[in-house]
Amino acid sequence: MIQIRNLKKSFAGGRVQALSGIHLDIADGEFVCVVGPSGCGKSTLLRILAGLDDYDSGQVTLGGTPVTGPSRDVGVVFQQANLLPWLTVRENVALPLRVGGGRREGADDVDRLLDVAGLKDFGGRYPYELSGGMQQRAGICRALVRNPRILLMDEPFGALDALTRERMNLELQRIWQATGKTVLLITHSISEAIFLADRVIVMSARPGRVLRDLAVNIPRPRSNDTIISHPDYPALAKDIRGLLTGQGEE
Ligand SMILES: Nc1ncnc2c1ncn2[C@@H]1O[C@H](COP(=O)(O)OP(=O)(O)OP(=O)(O)O)[C@@H](O)[C@H]1O
């Protein structure tokens, strides 16, 4: 579903090399987490996949089609939900349908998504009436409303407290299992990466490249309690931590 070949990207007229030859394949329906030292190019990689940034060289294809700009096959979630305060939750989630030319079944899609995200009773509320975690869930619904095949998430739960974050990981696992999307999620949290991912990609310090591709073969659905007691967990966490520490990350 996502194929990246020898992707290179620099800024400042070539003086800042952000990505140096990224190779990555992500299969349909796979959940992949990307971790790496601060500034290694994770957000740059996601923005290129989302069609929001161009790149210097290499190939980037989604479902076999080269990325040339934003696509309705891709939903994007950032650290802040950025809901429009003057619209209800339902209207916020439905916004991409209005902007991109609505479909008749749009309203059903919105209510089904709100239900899946545990926001069924909050469709008529305004963003200020929701907790941070609920706003982020609404942001995920908005990213999914046009039924994209791919969901790209950049530190989606980075601004939430630890317990809310754990609950959000559970919710996201549930939404992903219900929708079968291909997900690429960037995180600074090793435990979040192991909890969510089929594979954890560890990037090198800038200029970013793929340092290690680690499979997480822990059965689903995973829970916050069972994940850390799984026999694979300590070795995986140690491997990732070691790779990051070697790159100068705390
Ligand atoms: N628009 C830009 N102009 C110049 N340099 C940029 C620009 N965007 C990113 N960079 C540089 O490219 C590098 C990669 O940035 P990026 O935001 O992708 O890293 P990141 O891994 O997502 O970082 P973090 O984990 O801290 O969010 C950094 O050194 C950054 O300063």
The ligand as an ORCA input file, in Angstrom:
! r2SCAN-3c Opt
* xyz 0 1
  N      10.536     23.824      6.428
  C      11.750     23.547      6.887
  N      12.804     24.346      6.615
  C      14.042     24.052      7.047
  N      14.356     22.950      7.779
  C      13.353     22.128      8.087
  C      12.002     22.373      7.674
  N      11.227     21.354      8.116
  C      12.044     20.530      8.800
  N      13.312     20.984      8.770
  C      14.479     20.333      9.360
  O      14.507     18.978      8.930
  C      14.835     18.116      9.987
  C      13.726     17.098     10.173
  O      12.566     17.739     10.730
  P      11.271     16.920     11.160
  O      10.290     17.887     11.719
  O      10.831     16.063     10.036
  O      11.857     15.984     12.321
  P      11.087     15.051     13.370
  O      11.843     13.760     13.396
  O       9.651     14.997     13.056
  O      11.338     15.852     14.712
  P      10.528     15.814     16.117
  O      10.609     14.403     16.606
  O      11.318     16.748     16.984
  O       9.137     16.275     15.840
  C      15.080     18.993     11.210
  O      16.457     19.221     11.333
  C      14.362     20.263     10.881
  O      14.974     21.369     11.511
*
